Structures are given as C-alpha cells and as structure tokens.
Amino acid sequence: MSPLSEKGRKVLVTGAGGFIGHHLVRRLKSEGCWVRGVDIRRPAFVPTDADEFLLSDLRFQDNCSTAVEGVDDVYQLAADMGGIGYITTIHASLSRNNILINSHMLEAARLADVSRYFYSSSACVYPAHLQGEVGIRPLRETDAIPANPEKGYGWEKLFAEQLASYFSEEYGLDVRIVRFHNIYGPLGTYEGGREKAPAAISRKAAELPDGGSIPVWGDGEQTRSFCYIDDCIDGIRRIMESGFQQPVNLGSTELVTVNQLVDMICAIAQKRLVKVHELNRPQGVRGRNSDNSLLKSILDWEPQTKLHSGLAITYRWIWGQLAEKGLAQPPVPVPPARSLVAPVSHQHDSTGVAVSSPLSSRH
Ligand SMILES: NC(=O)c1ccc[n+]([C@@H]2O[C@H](COP(=O)([O-])OP(=O)(O)OC[C@H]3O[C@@H](n4cnc5c(N)ncnc54)[C@H](O)[C@@H]3O)[C@@H](O)[C@H]2O)c1
C-alpha cells in the first residue's frame, strides 16, 4: 500500500458538516491535502478544518457539479440518515433525498473526470433474514445479494452501491464502496433523534444520577458491533489507497448485546443505573456483526480499538457537552488512558485535543 500521505491532492468531502465527514476532513488536512467540504450545515461542535466549505444541497445536479470542480478525489458521505428511530420512520423522503444525492454526485464526478470516488455504504444493505438471531454469523460482503435489506435507507444504499459499480464498469470511474458498521465517537450527534445507540446511552447515563433508571430500546439482547471513529477514518484512507473496487465491510468484530453496551457505559460513568426495557421501541435487526475477512485480506489491517476504550473517550466528551448546558450529573468522568495503540507522533485526536496518536499505523 502506498504511504498515507496525500500532500497537494485536491479532495472533496461531502457530508463534511456531519460526524464522519468532519473527522475525515481533519485527517486529510493532516496528510497535506487541499480539502473542500460540502454540506447543508456546518459541523455542529467545532469549526471545520476544510480550506473551503460550501453550504450546498447535493440533491441538485448543478450543486454537485460545482462541488466536484477541480478536485482529484471525492469522498461521498452526504446522506439523510440517523439512528434506528429515525431511519425506520421516514422511508419515502429519506430514500428520495439519498438517491438524488448519490445519482447526481456520481454523474458530476464522471463528467469532471475525478481520479477516485469513495462511496460510504452501510451494514443496513444486508438481508434481514440473516440477522434474525442474536448469535448470527458475521456478515460477509457476498451476503448482500439476493437482497432483503433495511427498508428505505438500506435499499437505497444497496442501489447506490450498484450504481457506483455501473459507473465503474461503463465509464471507468475508479470507485470504492465501503459498508460501515455502527461508527461512534466524539463529535457525533448525541441528542435530537438522529443519534445512535452508543451516543444515546451515553447521554442518558450522563444525565442520570447514580441509582436512576435508564431506558433501553427493546429487551437489550439484540447484538451489534461498534467501530470507533479513528478506526473508521483510518480504514477509509487505507481502502481509498488500496485500489479495491468491490464492496467491503469496515467495522469492528467485537460483538456485544445492547445490555452489555449499557453495562459498559455505566461502569465508565461510575453509576449504577436500573435498565428499563421499552419493548415497543424500534430495535432494528436482532443480531449483526462484521466479517472482516475480506478487509484483512485487502489491507492486512482491521479496526483495533476496544469498545471500552472508545466508549470511555466518547462518554467523557458527551458528559462535557452536557455539563456546559448544566445537564450532566456527577461524577466527572476520569480521563481515559488513551493507550489504544502504540505511540507514533503528535496529532489531533477525535476531540481536537493534541495527543500522541498513531492514526495511520495500526497493525
Ligand atoms: N455513522 C454510522 O454509523 C454509519 C453507518 C453506516 C453508514 N454510514 C454512512 O456514512 C456517511 C456519513 O455518516 P455520518 O455518521 O457522518 O452521518 P451524519 O448525518 O453526521 O453526516 C451526513 C451529512 O450529510 C449531510 N447531508 C444530508 N443531506 C444533504 C444534502 N442534500 N446535501 C448536502 N449534504 C447533506 C448532513 O447534513 C450531514 O451533515 C453517510 O452516508 C451514512 O449513511 C454511517
């Protein structure tokens, strides 16, 4: 694999006001790229590091054409999306928005003759019938078709993957298609209805006093794996450099039940909370894990961060956000020992704090 340094490359990150896009912009800047970010909103928590940031709606072809002007690479992360409560309620508008973004972005990238095109897909493309049990086997890339994905969001992601492949076959667009599995970390949405389980449970735990009752969606026995944002960004960059054009999983294989996730967050929060299971709430598929065989065969690498370590950093960041609004209940979280991996050089971690961090060299 070529070194992860992109000095002088001109790059577009769409969805740069969002969680993963914001972190990716920061990473590409640290590698020496010139970065244009595009989104309908600015990053929610800290200013963007992008050289240029366009507030623009990518459902429109003209805006996509402007966005890709003069860039070498495109990272297409813009999407109407959210946690399970969000994506299971608005199928029509969400699907329409995302299909417009993806079809117009691919066409704009083709016309602008960009060098490389990264598409952020999702584990939601996998068939429901392979995820009906808590103890399911991890999902392989070949499981996606014959298809029976998540209604709305998953169907659109799967079709957009196909569309990217057609652009590759017919026009020679050099695509990457990556299926993210539950990415979490600091600077992610933690309130308002679009947040995902690690952030939602961290927020609830931070707001509750010791001994309080914490609502848990479903019976809590549903299983998932969660991938820390630094690993996700590292994986995105590695896959972009790999030249691999077929769909590939990017996730952790550390499977937990949602109840175990709650227990971990309670331990980090140093609180004993009583779980109250809300059985009428959406819980998504019963079990889902990433099979990383293909990822490892391509990159000789896979996500490294232990769930407990990533959650400790995430919880502390969410607690700090809530504390600023007077909403966090003690105790103040202890700084996590950030020994996720071996030290390399001084960089910025997910929270923007300068730390010793080997973002690009984890084997
Ligand atoms: N976070 C995850 O766990 C996860 C899992 C699977 C796939 N993904 C995919 O990864 C990508 C990034 O996800 P994220 O977690 O950063 O989500 P996010 O919601 O934080 O970021 C997506 C961004 O897209 C922007 N956007 C929406 N509509 C737009 C439009 N019409 N024009 C321009 N921008 C628009 C949003 O404003 C948002 O800032 C998305 O494509 C998502 O579907 C994420």
The ligand as a Tripos MOL2 file, in Angstrom:
@<TRIPOS>MOLECULE
LIG
   44    48     1     0     0
SMALL
NO_CHARGES

@<TRIPOS>ATOM
      1 N1        -22.3400    6.6580   11.3980 N.am      1 LIG1
      2 C1        -22.5700    5.3970   11.0790 C.2       1 LIG1
      3 O1        -22.6100    4.5240   11.9500 O.2       1 LIG1
      4 C2        -22.7940    4.9940    9.6510 C.ar      1 LIG1
      5 C3        -23.0730    3.6370    9.3790 C.ar      1 LIG1
      6 C4        -23.2830    3.2630    8.0610 C.ar      1 LIG1
      7 C5        -23.1840    4.1820    7.0420 C.ar      1 LIG1
      8 N2        -22.9320    5.4910    7.3380 N.ar      1 LIG1
      9 C6        -22.8650    6.4500    6.2170 C.3       1 LIG1
     10 O2        -21.7220    7.2640    6.3540 O.3       1 LIG1
     11 C7        -21.9950    8.5770    5.8590 C.3       1 LIG1
     12 C8        -21.6760    9.5970    6.9370 C.3       1 LIG1
     13 O3        -22.4320    9.2860    8.1060 O.3       1 LIG1
     14 P1        -22.3790   10.1680    9.4300 P.3       1 LIG1
     15 O4        -22.5000    9.2510   10.5820 O.co2     1 LIG1
     16 O5        -21.2530   11.1200    9.3890 O.co2     1 LIG1
     17 O6        -23.7680   10.9340    9.3020 O.3       1 LIG1
     18 P2        -24.1090   12.4860    9.5160 P.3       1 LIG1
     19 O7        -25.5960   12.5720    9.4840 O.co2     1 LIG1
     20 O8        -23.4030   13.0140   10.6940 O.co2     1 LIG1
     21 O9        -23.4840   13.1420    8.2110 O.3       1 LIG1
     22 C9        -24.1420   13.1620    6.9790 C.3       1 LIG1
     23 C10       -24.1280   14.5920    6.4980 C.3       1 LIG1
     24 O10       -24.7800   14.6630    5.2240 O.3       1 LIG1
     25 C11       -25.3990   15.9230    5.1620 C.3       1 LIG1
     26 N3        -26.4560   15.9960    4.1630 N.ar      1 LIG1
     27 C12       -27.6980   15.4620    4.2220 C.ar      1 LIG1
     28 N4        -28.4070   15.8190    3.1440 N.ar      1 LIG1
     29 C13       -27.5960   16.5830    2.3810 C.ar      1 LIG1
     30 C14       -27.7780   17.2540    1.1520 C.ar      1 LIG1
     31 N5        -28.9450   17.2150    0.4980 N.pl3     1 LIG1
     32 N6        -26.7510   17.9650    0.6330 N.ar      1 LIG1
     33 C15       -25.5650   18.0340    1.3050 C.ar      1 LIG1
     34 N7        -25.3390   17.4280    2.4850 N.ar      1 LIG1
     35 C16       -26.3430   16.7040    3.0150 C.ar      1 LIG1
     36 C17       -25.9770   16.1170    6.5480 C.3       1 LIG1
     37 O11       -26.2690   17.4890    6.8060 O.3       1 LIG1
     38 C18       -24.8800   15.5460    7.4220 C.3       1 LIG1
     39 O12       -24.0250   16.5560    7.9230 O.3       1 LIG1
     40 C19       -23.4590    8.5770    5.4410 C.3       1 LIG1
     41 O13       -23.5410    8.3080    4.0590 O.3       1 LIG1
     42 C20       -24.0380    7.4090    6.2040 C.3       1 LIG1
     43 O14       -25.1670    6.8720    5.5710 O.3       1 LIG1
     44 C21       -22.7390    5.9150    8.6140 C.ar      1 LIG1
@<TRIPOS>BOND
     1     1     2 1
     2     2     3 2
     3     2     4 1
     4     4     5 ar
     5     4    44 ar
     6     5     6 ar
     7     6     7 ar
     8     7     8 ar
     9     8     9 1
    10     8    44 ar
    11     9    10 1
    12     9    42 1
    13    10    11 1
    14    11    12 1
    15    11    40 1
    16    12    13 1
    17    13    14 1
    18    14    15 2
    19    14    16 1
    20    14    17 1
    21    17    18 1
    22    18    19 2
    23    18    20 1
    24    18    21 1
    25    21    22 1
    26    22    23 1
    27    23    24 1
    28    23    38 1
    29    24    25 1
    30    25    26 1
    31    25    36 1
    32    26    27 ar
    33    26    35 ar
    34    27    28 ar
    35    28    29 ar
    36    29    30 ar
    37    29    35 ar
    38    30    31 1
    39    30    32 ar
    40    32    33 ar
    41    33    34 ar
    42    34    35 ar
    43    36    37 1
    44    36    38 1
    45    38    39 1
    46    40    41 1
    47    40    42 1
    48    42    43 1
@<TRIPOS>SUBSTRUCTURE
     1 LIG1         1 GROUP 0 **** ****
